[in-house]
Amino acid sequence: MTVFSTLVVVVVILGLAATAIAAVVRIVRGPTILDRMIASDVLLTTLMLAVGADMVLRGHTDNIPLMTVIAATAVFATIVVALYVRRSASASDPGEGKGAGHV
């Protein structure tokens, strides 16, 4: 490995680590479920980037199924949280859907 390659690897590792730490802090601190969901999406995306960087470094494509599973998990989790938020918003707003309530 050349000096430049080593420097790039260190910068990538530091960037991914900083992103993962920031996402975990946002998951813990919240304050809303939407903040936590976005942070978990960021964390899963960071994990996918780390797996992709490993594949580039080692020159293989063995982890593509793992990346697909991580992406599917993120999509399904986002859909579930969106449905939950929509249901709790409609439960707290009983006037929704009764015609001209906005007039």
ABEGO torsion letter per residue (X at the ends): XBAAAAAAAAAAAAAAAAAAAAAAAAAAAOABAAAAAAAAAAAAAAAAAAAAAAAAAAGBAAAAAAAAAAAAAAAAAAAAAAAAAAAAAAAABAABGAEBAAX
